[in-house]
Amino acid sequence: MNTKNSQINDRFKDPLGDHLKTVKETQSRRMARYPSVKDVYLSKYLEFLPQGKAGEQFLGTSDGVIGTELALKQTEEGLGFFSYDDRCVTQFEDEELERALQKGWGVHCYLAYSTYSAQEKSIKGTAVCFCYDSELGEEITSALTAFIKNTVDRIAHRSYLKLELDQEQFTKIIESKGQWYLIKEEPWPKLDKGEVFYRRRRTTTDRLIDAANRGNKGCLVASWIGLFVIIAGIALLVWLFFFR
């Protein structure tokens, strides 16, 4: 072996390249601990038209609170979204969601935003849907549950997010127990001419209405108390600055 050539090779060896190679190998081993995200997880936005008077009332009244859960059920006519009181909001066809239900996956859908068309005088909804394999084990399912909750909360505070996950992001969700979140926000979809956003944010009043709709008395009382405290605080500040 030529010792001189070996010394030259060692001298000009790329330490940064070797470090990056080691990092990539470590990441690959880390991600390989978990199943492929493409095989066990699905998330998407789904646009829908309300069906009948019940669906229009749901979207057009205080029932259609952003972030409210829509129960996905298989009916004779196809898939359907149902409200908290089991009213049919809409019926539609979607192969991905249908396959998820057939496989027994956990499926969770929420109202993401709604739009109104002045020309057609009609309202339209968009749901955000999350599906995952129910047999992934406690570690993964609990992490995904927390991640979905955090994502829906961000959407309800007027964020539009890219929902698809790669393997690295999926791994981060599990390792952080669901506390890792999608950083990048996407531009809101462009609307057709004469169309405006009807709802795309959940207000404090919406939370009170949602609690009342679901009969959550504890949450309702706590929310009202919080609202009264805020109002009282504002009134006190006004009195201190203007009337003292």
Contacts in CASP RR format, 6 or more apart in sequence:
PFRMAT RR
TARGET T0000
AUTHOR 0000-0000-0000
METHOD contacts of the structure
MODEL  1
MNTKNSQINDRFKDPLGDHLKTVKETQSRRMARYPSVKDVYLSKYLEFLP
QGKAGEQFLGTSDGVIGTELALKQTEEGLGFFSYDDRCVTQFEDEELERA
LQKGWGVHCYLAYSTYSAQEKSIKGTAVCFCYDSELGEEITSALTAFIKN
TVDRIAHRSYLKLELDQEQFTKIIESKGQWYLIKEEPWPKLDKGEVFYRR
RRTTTDRLIDAANRGNKGCLVASWIGLFVIIAGIALLVWLFFFR
27 168 0 8 1.000
30 171 0 8 1.000
31 167 0 8 1.000
31 168 0 8 1.000
31 170 0 8 1.000
31 171 0 8 1.000
33 171 0 8 1.000
34 140 0 8 1.000
34 167 0 8 1.000
34 170 0 8 1.000
34 171 0 8 1.000
34 174 0 8 1.000
35 133 0 8 1.000
35 136 0 8 1.000
36 167 0 8 1.000
37 165 0 8 1.000
37 166 0 8 1.000
37 167 0 8 1.000
37 169 0 8 1.000
37 170 0 8 1.000
39 133 0 8 1.000
40 132 0 8 1.000
40 133 0 8 1.000
40 136 0 8 1.000
41 131 0 8 1.000
41 132 0 8 1.000
41 133 0 8 1.000
41 144 0 8 1.000
41 165 0 8 1.000
41 170 0 8 1.000
42 96 0 8 1.000
42 100 0 8 1.000
42 105 0 8 1.000
42 129 0 8 1.000
42 130 0 8 1.000
42 131 0 8 1.000
42 132 0 8 1.000
43 128 0 8 1.000
43 129 0 8 1.000
43 130 0 8 1.000
43 131 0 8 1.000
43 163 0 8 1.000
43 164 0 8 1.000
43 165 0 8 1.000
44 96 0 8 1.000
44 128 0 8 1.000
44 129 0 8 1.000
44 163 0 8 1.000
45 112 0 8 1.000
45 126 0 8 1.000
45 127 0 8 1.000
45 128 0 8 1.000
45 129 0 8 1.000
45 163 0 8 1.000
46 92 0 8 1.000
46 94 0 8 1.000
46 97 0 8 1.000
46 109 0 8 1.000
46 126 0 8 1.000
46 127 0 8 1.000
46 128 0 8 1.000
46 129 0 8 1.000
47 124 0 8 1.000
47 125 0 8 1.000
47 126 0 8 1.000
48 81 0 8 1.000
48 89 0 8 1.000
48 90 0 8 1.000
48 92 0 8 1.000
48 124 0 8 1.000
48 125 0 8 1.000
48 126 0 8 1.000
48 127 0 8 1.000
49 90 0 8 1.000
49 122 0 8 1.000
49 124 0 8 1.000
49 125 0 8 1.000
50 56 0 8 1.000
50 58 0 8 1.000
50 59 0 8 1.000
50 89 0 8 1.000
50 90 0 8 1.000
50 123 0 8 1.000
50 124 0 8 1.000
50 125 0 8 1.000
51 88 0 8 1.000
51 89 0 8 1.000
51 90 0 8 1.000
51 91 0 8 1.000
54 87 0 8 1.000
54 88 0 8 1.000
54 89 0 8 1.000
55 87 0 8 1.000
55 88 0 8 1.000
55 89 0 8 1.000
55 90 0 8 1.000
56 122 0 8 1.000
56 123 0 8 1.000
57 63 0 8 1.000
58 64 0 8 1.000
58 83 0 8 1.000
58 87 0 8 1.000
58 89 0 8 1.000
59 89 0 8 1.000
59 114 0 8 1.000
59 123 0 8 1.000
59 124 0 8 1.000
59 125 0 8 1.000
59 198 0 8 1.000
60 114 0 8 1.000
60 123 0 8 1.000
60 198 0 8 1.000
62 206 0 8 1.000
62 209 0 8 1.000
62 213 0 8 1.000
63 83 0 8 1.000
63 209 0 8 1.000
63 213 0 8 1.000
64 111 0 8 1.000
64 114 0 8 1.000
64 199 0 8 1.000
65 111 0 8 1.000
65 199 0 8 1.000
65 202 0 8 1.000
65 206 0 8 1.000
65 207 0 8 1.000
65 209 0 8 1.000
65 210 0 8 1.000
65 213 0 8 1.000
66 111 0 8 1.000
66 112 0 8 1.000
66 113 0 8 1.000
66 114 0 8 1.000
66 155 0 8 1.000
66 156 0 8 1.000
66 199 0 8 1.000
66 200 0 8 1.000
66 201 0 8 1.000
66 202 0 8 1.000
66 206 0 8 1.000
67 110 0 8 1.000
67 111 0 8 1.000
67 112 0 8 1.000
67 152 0 8 1.000
67 155 0 8 1.000
67 156 0 8 1.000
67 202 0 8 1.000
68 83 0 8 1.000
68 84 0 8 1.000
68 110 0 8 1.000
68 111 0 8 1.000
68 210 0 8 1.000
69 84 0 8 1.000
69 108 0 8 1.000
69 109 0 8 1.000
69 110 0 8 1.000
70 81 0 8 1.000
70 82 0 8 1.000
70 83 0 8 1.000
70 89 0 8 1.000
70 109 0 8 1.000
70 110 0 8 1.000
70 111 0 8 1.000
70 127 0 8 1.000
71 81 0 8 1.000
71 82 0 8 1.000
71 83 0 8 1.000
71 86 0 8 1.000
71 109 0 8 1.000
72 79 0 8 1.000
72 80 0 8 1.000
72 81 0 8 1.000
72 82 0 8 1.000
72 97 0 8 1.000
72 101 0 8 1.000
72 107 0 8 1.000
72 109 0 8 1.000
72 129 0 8 1.000
73 79 0 8 1.000
73 80 0 8 1.000
73 82 0 8 1.000
74 80 0 8 1.000
74 98 0 8 1.000
74 101 0 8 1.000
75 88 0 8 1.000
75 91 0 8 1.000
77 91 0 8 1.000
78 91 0 8 1.000
78 92 0 8 1.000
78 93 0 8 1.000
78 98 0 8 1.000
79 91 0 8 1.000
79 92 0 8 1.000
79 93 0 8 1.000
79 94 0 8 1.000
79 97 0 8 1.000
79 98 0 8 1.000
79 101 0 8 1.000
80 88 0 8 1.000
80 89 0 8 1.000
80 90 0 8 1.000
80 91 0 8 1.000
80 92 0 8 1.000
81 88 0 8 1.000
81 89 0 8 1.000
81 90 0 8 1.000
81 92 0 8 1.000
81 109 0 8 1.000
81 127 0 8 1.000
82 88 0 8 1.000
82 89 0 8 1.000
83 89 0 8 1.000
84 213 0 8 1.000
84 214 0 8 1.000
85 213 0 8 1.000
96 131 0 8 1.000
97 107 0 8 1.000
97 129 0 8 1.000
97 131 0 8 1.000
100 106 0 8 1.000
100 107 0 8 1.000
100 131 0 8 1.000
101 107 0 8 1.000
103 133 0 8 1.000
104 134 0 8 1.000
105 131 0 8 1.000
105 132 0 8 1.000
105 133 0 8 1.000
105 134 0 8 1.000
106 131 0 8 1.000
106 132 0 8 1.000
106 133 0 8 1.000
106 134 0 8 1.000
107 129 0 8 1.000
107 130 0 8 1.000
107 131 0 8 1.000
108 129 0 8 1.000
108 130 0 8 1.000
108 131 0 8 1.000
108 148 0 8 1.000
109 127 0 8 1.000
109 128 0 8 1.000
109 129 0 8 1.000
109 130 0 8 1.000
110 127 0 8 1.000
110 128 0 8 1.000
110 152 0 8 1.000
110 155 0 8 1.000
111 125 0 8 1.000
111 126 0 8 1.000
111 127 0 8 1.000
112 126 0 8 1.000
112 127 0 8 1.000
112 128 0 8 1.000
112 155 0 8 1.000
112 200 0 8 1.000
113 125 0 8 1.000
113 126 0 8 1.000
113 155 0 8 1.000
113 197 0 8 1.000
113 198 0 8 1.000
113 199 0 8 1.000
113 200 0 8 1.000
114 123 0 8 1.000
114 124 0 8 1.000
114 125 0 8 1.000
114 126 0 8 1.000
114 197 0 8 1.000
114 198 0 8 1.000
114 199 0 8 1.000
114 200 0 8 1.000
115 123 0 8 1.000
115 124 0 8 1.000
115 125 0 8 1.000
115 126 0 8 1.000
115 191 0 8 1.000
115 195 0 8 1.000
115 196 0 8 1.000
115 197 0 8 1.000
115 198 0 8 1.000
116 122 0 8 1.000
116 123 0 8 1.000
116 124 0 8 1.000
116 195 0 8 1.000
116 196 0 8 1.000
116 197 0 8 1.000
116 198 0 8 1.000
117 123 0 8 1.000
117 124 0 8 1.000
117 192 0 8 1.000
117 194 0 8 1.000
117 195 0 8 1.000
118 194 0 8 1.000
118 195 0 8 1.000
118 196 0 8 1.000
119 193 0 8 1.000
119 194 0 8 1.000
123 198 0 8 1.000
128 151 0 8 1.000
128 152 0 8 1.000
128 155 0 8 1.000
128 163 0 8 1.000
130 144 0 8 1.000
130 148 0 8 1.000
130 151 0 8 1.000
132 141 0 8 1.000
132 144 0 8 1.000
134 141 0 8 1.000
136 144 0 8 1.000
139 174 0 8 1.000
140 174 0 8 1.000
142 177 0 8 1.000
143 173 0 8 1.000
143 174 0 8 1.000
143 176 0 8 1.000
143 177 0 8 1.000
143 178 0 8 1.000
144 173 0 8 1.000
144 178 0 8 1.000
146 177 0 8 1.000
146 178 0 8 1.000
146 179 0 8 1.000
147 173 0 8 1.000
147 178 0 8 1.000
147 179 0 8 1.000
147 180 0 8 1.000
147 181 0 8 1.000
150 178 0 8 1.000
150 179 0 8 1.000
150 181 0 8 1.000
151 161 0 8 1.000
151 163 0 8 1.000
151 181 0 8 1.000
151 182 0 8 1.000
154 161 0 8 1.000
154 181 0 8 1.000
154 182 0 8 1.000
155 161 0 8 1.000
156 201 0 8 1.000
156 202 0 8 1.000
157 201 0 8 1.000
157 202 0 8 1.000
158 200 0 8 1.000
158 201 0 8 1.000
159 185 0 8 1.000
160 185 0 8 1.000
160 186 0 8 1.000
160 187 0 8 1.000
160 188 0 8 1.000
160 189 0 8 1.000
161 182 0 8 1.000
161 184 0 8 1.000
161 185 0 8 1.000
161 186 0 8 1.000
162 182 0 8 1.000
162 184 0 8 1.000
162 186 0 8 1.000
163 182 0 8 1.000
165 173 0 8 1.000
169 180 0 8 1.000
169 182 0 8 1.000
172 180 0 8 1.000
173 180 0 8 1.000
188 197 0 8 1.000
188 200 0 8 1.000
191 197 0 8 1.000
202 210 0 8 1.000
204 223 0 8 1.000
204 227 0 8 1.000
207 223 0 8 1.000
208 220 0 8 1.000
208 223 0 8 1.000
208 224 0 8 1.000
208 227 0 8 1.000
211 218 0 8 1.000
211 219 0 8 1.000
211 220 0 8 1.000
211 223 0 8 1.000
212 220 0 8 1.000
END
